[in-house]
Amino acid sequence: MKGFAYLLKFSYRNLFRVPKRTIIMILSLSFGCGFIIWDLNFANSGSKEIMKEFLAQYAGQYHITHPEYYDAKNKKEFNLYKTMSDDDLEDKSLITKSTRRVNAPVFISGEKKTLGVLLTGLEVDKEKKLSTLYTAITVGKFLSNDASKEIILGKKLAQRINVNIGEEVAIIGQAL
């Protein structure tokens, strides 16, 4: 206890010996702590906003698969994903508030490089009415209603496979 009292006395004497240095130290510690708190809150709110935008695009109430995707034995054991049609929905108003999407893991290939990606197919007319995906396009244009061989790539993916607007890419994957 005697050693602690000595350290306490020594630290107070050191702090008040040069008041200018003490004020600078207190201000710098306060500024640093304030910046850390601001940065953590900024990162937290940014990640919440990103999650909200992501879930607004991809969350849904139903997961629709091909009727033969799960065999009969597996359907009895694991019935989480049920094959449904529009007639099976109890609430018919959901049909106008939803759009079909198909997700498939595929390989996308440019001239020199091939990468694995998750391809999402969508209904263009309904997508424009229900989501904000079409507003995210900054270069080029959103998918047209009549074209069946158009694709939207993110900027970094296009750079990684070395393709530009108007160039062709190859998609390799399993049929649904």
C-alpha positions, 0 to 999 in steps of 0.5 A: 500500500505504501508503494501505491501511495507513492505512485499516486503522489508522484503522478499528481505531482507530475500532472500539476507540474506542467499544466499545459502538457496536462491539458494537451494530454486530456484533450487528446485522450478525449478527442481519441475516445470521442472519435472511437465512439463515433467510428463504432456508431458509424460502422454499426449504423452502416452495417444495419443500413446495408442489412436492411437494403439486402433483406429488402431485396432478397427476403421472402415468405416462400422458397419455391423449388422444382417439383422433382428437386426433393424425392418423395422420401425426403419430402416426408422427412424435410418439408421446409421447402414446399413446392407451390403454385399461385393457386396454393397461396391462401392470401391471393394479394401476395401474388401482386406483392411478390415476384419470382426469382431463381437463384443458382450457383454458376460459373461466369466466364469472360475472355480470360477468367472464370469465377463462381457466382450466385446468379439470380433470375428475375421477372423484369416487369414485376421487379421494377414495380416492387424493388429498388434494384433497377435504380442501383444501375449506374452504368448501362441500363436495366434489363429490357422486357423482351431480351432474354440474354441480358445480364447485369454484373457488378463493377468489381465482378466485371473488372475481375473477369475483364469485361465491359458493357456490350461484351459477351460472357459465358454462364455455366451451371446446372439446369433447374 
